[in-house]
């Protein structure tokens, strides 16, 4: 055999060997276990959800802010009264 043919044959054998090694690695990485459907987990906590109207939320927020402002004004008035010395 000539040198050129020997080189081509060697390259072909290397290529076949690399492909076989790659096929073996792929086959080893595959999972051959049969697929099992997982059992559903039991839910211990049941959440009762309620839909809330956004306008009702805004109304309640305004009411709470007004009440907080009223308390703040009342506290400031009593604080000013005690500082004025008119008690």
C-alpha positions in Angstrom: 0.0 0.0 0.0 1.1 3.4 -0.7 1.6 6.1 1.9 -1.4 8.1 0.7 -3.8 5.1 1.0 -2.4 4.2 4.4 -3.0 7.7 5.7 -6.6 7.7 4.3 -7.3 4.3 5.9 -5.9 5.5 9.3 -8.0 8.6 9.1 -11.1 6.5 8.3 -10.5 4.2 11.2 -10.0 7.2 13.6 -13.3 8.7 12.4 -15.1 5.4 12.9 -13.6 5.1 16.4 -14.6 8.6 17.4 -18.1 8.0 16.1 -18.4 4.8 18.1 -17.1 6.5 21.2 -19.6 9.3 20.8 -22.4 6.8 20.3 -21.4 4.9 23.4 -21.3 8.2 25.5 -24.8 9.2 24.2 -26.2 5.7 24.9 -24.8 5.8 28.5 -26.3 9.2 29.1 -29.9 8.1 28.2 -32.3 7.1 30.9 -33.9 3.8 30.1 -36.1 3.6 33.1 -39.8 3.5 32.3 -41.6 6.7 32.9 -43.7 6.7 36.1 -46.5 9.2 36.5 -45.9 11.0 39.8 -48.5 10.7 42.5 -50.4 13.9 43.1 -49.4 15.6 46.4 -52.1 16.1 48.9 -52.8 19.7 49.6 -53.3 20.3 53.3 -54.0 24.0 53.1 -57.0 25.2 51.2 -57.0 28.9 50.4 -60.3 30.7 50.2 -59.8 33.6 47.8 -62.2 36.5 47.3 -62.2 38.9 44.4 -62.1 42.6 45.5 -63.4 45.5 43.6 -60.5 48.0 43.0 -62.8 51.0 43.6 -63.9 49.6 47.0 -60.2 49.3 47.9 -59.6 52.9 46.9 -62.6 54.0 48.9 -61.5 52.2 52.0 -58.0 53.5 51.6 -59.3 57.1 51.4 -61.4 56.5 54.5 -58.4 55.1 56.5 -56.2 58.0 55.4 -58.9 60.5 56.4 -59.2 58.8 59.8 -55.4 58.8 60.3 -55.3 62.5 59.4 -58.1 63.3 61.8 -56.2 61.5 64.6 -53.0 63.3 63.7 -54.8 66.7 63.7 -56.4 65.9 67.1 -53.0 64.9 68.5 -51.4 68.1 67.2 -54.2 70.2 68.7 -53.8 68.7 72.1 -50.0 69.0 71.9 -50.4 72.7 71.0 -52.9 73.2 73.8 -50.5 71.6 76.4 -47.5 73.7 75.1 -49.4 77.0 75.2 -49.7 76.9 79.0 -53.5 77.5 79.0 -54.3 74.4 81.0 
